């Protein structure tokens, strides 16, 4: 287990382009074979290369855990079929005016925290819960609603925006059932998921992430650095 640095298509914002769980990892198409192998070895799960609705921004548009993945309504049928064919998970395309589910939902295999504005749409929340196989609770981080962009959670731990409030941190711990610490990526960026992909086997950060940031992430997610 380890924390390693990479870039994706020259960008340190690797979490924007990728999505990972304990069951599978999704990376953008045209990623080099050597980089794909590095990701696969670090996270110890099989990967699939695909777009979401034709976009490389997989980590922004999709939210997932080991049970399933939630996609925006404009995801292509062939993209859904490719994921289902490769991995035995729920794949749910959701009709909603909001489409950046990676920013709206923070989930692991124990629970999910959802943008409070999205929680108002009961049918959509139920479909997210069914797809991910967990109960969803509304919440904020640093008083901001786009929780998926502000933290990364695995089944061992979570890393959050440094300005998270005490009551928000307690909610994360209660819902996700893991310890929560605060940190940054890529030279102080507080939008943690933009530069981090992680599961219980390892973590990968954007190539601008400093040694102290890596140490904090490794400790928070309980991976050996």
Buried (B, 14 or more C-beta within 10 A) or exposed (E): BBBBBBBBEEBBBBBBBBBBBBBBBBBBEEBEEEBBEBBBEBBEBEBBBBBBBEBBBBBBBBBBBBBBBBBBEEBBEEBBEBBEEBBEBBBBBBEBEBBBBBBBBBBBBBBBBBBEEBBEBEEBBEBBBBBBBBEBBBBBBBEBBBBBBBBBBBBBBBBBBBEBEEEBBEBBBEBBEBBBBBBBBBEEBBBBBBBBBBBBBBBBBBBBBBEEBBEBBBBBBBBEB
